[in-house]
Amino acid sequence: MTKVTFEEKYYPAVKETVYKTKLSNGLTVSLLPKQDFNEVYGIVTVQFGSVDATYTSLGKGLRHHPAGIAHFLEHKLFERENSEDIMAAFTRLGADSNAFTSFTKTSYLFSTIDHLLENLDLLDELV
């Protein structure tokens, strides 16, 4: 297992500390520990939203996709290879899950009070 170092940033206006790191694969991880909370949230956000139908791809030039591709992919990622909807797997682990697409990003999330590591593994399947 690789050890990661988190940068700590305190926000005095809301009296919260956020810990951030960037992994070797470019993924940014942010942690916001909350005392006296039982529920845990996990969220993965990619910088690809509804306005990203046309973009420049490294080595491939300008790429065009149909309008709505980000929202379409949001739904397709919930389908597992065995035809099971991954939301059912989250539910079996006692978690709520959802996703949303904005103009500039798409996010996949869950909340749970138990089975954190198993739910993180499911979230990892979506990436």
N, C-alpha and C positions, 0 to 999 in steps of 0.2 A: 504494500500500500504506500502511495506517495504522500509525503507530509506536505501540507499546504499552510501558508502563512496568511492570516487575515489582517487587513488594514481596518483599524477601528475609527469610526467617526461618530461623534456625539452631536445630537441635535437638541440644543437647550430649549428651544421653543416648545418641543413636545416631550422633553426629558426622556429621549430614547437613544440607544446606541446601536448602530448598524455595523456589522462586520462584513467586509467584502474582500474577495480574492478573484483573480482571473486564472483559470486552469490552462494547462499547456495546449489544450485544443481550442482555446479562445472563449470558452464559456465563462461568463461572469457569475459567480455565486455570491448571494447576499443572505445574511442571516440576521434576524431580528428576534433575539430571545425575549420572551415575555414571562415575567414572574407571575405565579398564581394563575396561569392559564393551563387548561388541560388539552385544549384543541391545538393541533399543529396544521399549518398550511404549507403546501409545496406548490410551486409554480415554475414553469419553464416558459420563457418568452423568446420568440425569434423575431428578428427585425425584418419581417415580411408581412405586409398587410394588403389591404384592398387597392392601394394606389401603386402597388409594385408589379403591375402586369407587364411592364417594359423595363428592362434593366440591362446593364452591361455585365456580361459574365467573363471572368478571366479566361483568356485564350479562345473565347467563342464569340466575342463581339456582342452586338445588340441582340437581346432575346425578347421575343414577344409571346405572351400567354393570353388566353381569353380572360375577359373581365370576370371577376369572381373566383379566380383560381385559388387565392389564399383561403377563402371561406370553404371552397370545395375540398381543399387539402386538409383543412381543419377537421372536417367530418370524416374524410377517408382515413386519417391516421387513427381514428377510434376503432377501425375494423382490424381485427387481428387475422393472421394467416389462417387460423382454424375457423374463420367466419364468426367468431365470437366478438361481440362488442366489448371493448376494453372497459367500458363503464360498468358492465356486469361484474368484471373482476374486481374493480375498486369497491363495488357494493358488497361483494362477498367478504371483503376485508374490513367492512364497516366504515368505508369512506364515502364521502360525496365527491363527485368529480364533474368537471365542466371544461369548456373551452370558449374562447371568444376571439374574434378578429376585429381589429380597429383599422384605421387608415394606414398605419405604419407598422403594426406588429400583430402577431398571433400568439395567444397564450393558452397553455394547458395547465389545469390546476386540480388539486384535491385538498380536502380537509378531513382530518381524522383525529380520534383520541387514542387510537391503538394501531399496532402493526405498521409503524412508521417506515421501517426499512423495506418491508414488502411493498408498501405503497410507493416509495421512492423508486423501487425497481420497476414498477409498472409505469411510472412517469418517465423513467429512462427509456422505456420501449418506444415512447412517442418521439424521441429525439433522433 
